[in-house]
Amino acid sequence: MTAARTGLPPVDLTARLGLVRAVAAAYTMKHAQNVVVGDISGRNVLYDTDPRHWWSMWTVSG
């Protein structure tokens, strides 16, 4: 499915690769803690194309 069909703005290659790295890092952390994830389909992954927000996506406050 293309960005035009979903109504999302286009994302350049650099941002896409950054998102892939961030998602891979998150799953690496989960794997290290023996967390099982059932479905990692791209349709089920939430993302933000602004790299300033990426770290906050993987941290839990409280």
Secondary structure, DSSP 8 states (H G I E B T S, - for coil): --HHHHT-----HHHHHHHHHHHHHHHHHHHHTT---S---GGG----S-GGGHHHHT----
